[in-house]
Amino acid sequence: MSQRRSSLKALQGTNRSLRRRLNLKGELVLATGPTLTVLGVLVVVEVLSRQRLLFASLASSAFLIYLDPQHGTNSVRTLIISQMMAAGIGLIMHLLLGSGYLSGGIAMVVAIVLMILLDAVHPPAVSTSLSFALRAGNESNIVLFGLAVGITALLVVLERFALWLLAHYSEE
């Protein structure tokens, strides 16, 4: 693997042993942030939109962030680029080809290729491209999706901080 492919490996300088020292209580504390984030996004979506499935991939993103917040796949850069690009590609395919398997398939393939080319590989974004291509409804949801991605990106920072705190206090 090339040194330049940062989205496919742990971030430089990360201490992977911090995570291995967490007990069940520490894991549950670390899982609280992603869970609350996804629930918060669902509340926002319910208030502002009825396209609930467009946001389902963010639950997978949140779980990946919990699982390994120090991995390049879960960096803020990778998350934002891949999710927003996939949503845009899905929306464009939906507008050009309508809702269906052709638009979904093309959106998925284009999203995967661009994630690899841009070194922004975040697997849940593949389902984002499908969700936007297969859906029916109003196109303004991409702005709301962008807000939800921003909230999820903030989760990356919070999870890294929580992991540091848990590791720091478990040493004492």
ABEGO torsion letter per residue (X at the ends): XBAABAAABBBBGBBAAAAAABBAAAAAAAAAAAAAAAAAAAAAAAAABABAAAAAAAAAAAAAAAABAABAAABAAAAAAAAAAAAAAAAAAAAAAEBEAAAAAAAAAAAAAAAAAAGBBBAAAAAAAAAAAABBEBAAAAAAAAAAAAAAAAAAAAAAAAAAAAAAAAAX
